[in-house]
Amino acid sequence: MTAHALRYFVAVSEELHFGRAAARLHLTTPSLSEQVAKLEKQLGVELFVRSPRGVELTDAGLELLPLARAAMDAHDAVADWAAARARAQTGTVRVGVFAAVASAVRRDALQLMAARHPEMLLVSRRMGSQEQLAALRTGHLDVAFLPQPMPEALPGIRWATVSRQSRVLMLPAGHPLADRREVDLQETNGELFVMAAVDPAGAARWLVDPRADGSSPARGPVAADFEEVLDLVAAERGVNITGADAAQHYRRPGIVFVPLTGVEDALAALCWRADERDTAVLAYVATARRLAAAATAG
């Protein structure tokens, strides 16, 4: 049994879908399914109940999940310790930021890196999703925090899920739904949505397009970045679906955030170059991933 096998198991457990877990791990679905089957054979138990719609954890799978997460944490902690012991890191890590994506992980990583590597400089740069990916490839960014889903093809880029949060509906303050305690997704079918420029698959995932009734939400203006999304919503040009962290970091007059039900949680990814060799960047990636794993286990 390897750390990779446990990582595969945890990914399927969190996604409850082999296809989504395979995309997250940068594997093909058949390969991931084969690896999980090998793990089940090694353990002598079934970990998942499979169906055409996805998978569910068996009792054995539920018992294994916290143990697997703890093993992954220990593995990552050893790797991080070894990197830290090798030498104190210096240099600059340029961090791409989109809206409030993975804000808790970013905050904790900043604090921990400052304590462990005081000579390292972390520089945050706010950009749109597509800008960040382009900047990673050209070497103008070292890491990037982006909302999922990620594009299917990302040559030269590695990524890992580092955040999960509930979603909220961003509304103009005068909107009829603005005073609600919560809003169900189906109640937004008649709304006009504005959002930042993302790839088509990402836009469909965030808007939940198509909806359960087969309809597609109406799309309005496309913003260059999240700040423009805020401006458009405040100007009553439409509504937006975003992560709950935005409600803490982007409160302003004219905008209301209402919890949204009937929709999956929002995931965020940390991205870096696959051929990255800079030890400062790799230390940052290891730290952020370990913090994310600890938050998930907690």
C-alpha positions, 0 to 999 in steps of 0.5 A: 500500500502506497501513499499514492493509493491512499491519496487516490482513495481520499480523492474519490471519497471527497468527489464521490465520482471517479471522473471528477477525482481522476481530473483532480489527480490528472489521471484517466478514469480507468486508471484511477478505477484500477488503482482503487480496485487494487487497494480494495483487493489489498485490504480485502474490503470494498471501499465504494458502492459504485453506480452510474451516477457516482459512488458512495463510501461503504462502512469500511470506506468511512472507517478508512477515510480519517486514517488515510487522511492522517497518513497523507498528513504525516507523509506531507509533514515529513516531506515539508520537514525535510525541505525545511531542514535542508536550508532556510528558504530565501527568494520571492514567490509570486502568488496569483489571487482571484477574489477570495479564493482559498483565503484561509489557506493563503492567510495561514500559508503567509503566516507560516512561511513568514515564521519559518522562512523570514527571508522569503518574500511573498508577493500577491498579485490579483488577476483573472483566472485566465490571466493567472494561467497565462502568467504561470506558463510565461513565468510571471507567476509562481503559484496561482489560486483558482476556482474549480473546475479547472480546464481539462487540458493544462499542459505544463501545469500541476494543481491540487484542491486546497479549499472547499466552501459553501456558495452564496448568491450575490445580489443588488441590495434592492433585489427581491431576494436580498432579504431572504435567509437563504435561496434555493438554486431553482429560485434563480432560474429567471435571473440574469447572471454576470461573472468573470471571464472563465473557460466555458466548462468553468462557467457552466459548473459555477452557474449549474448549467444546465439546471435540474429542469433542463433549462439554462440560466441567462448570462449577462455581461462578462467581467474582466475580474472579480472587482468588475463583477462586484461593480456590475451587481451593485449596478443591478446588471445581474446576480452572481454565484460565488464562494462564501468567503467573498461575503467576508472579504467583499462586503460593500454598499449596494451588494448583499450575499445570501446563502445558496442551497441546492448546489454543490460546494465550491472548490479551489485549486492551487496551481504551479508549473510541473517542471518547477525546481525553485525550492522556495516555490516548492516549499510554499506549495508543500506548506499550502497543501499540508495546511489544506489537508489539515483543514479538511481532516479537521 
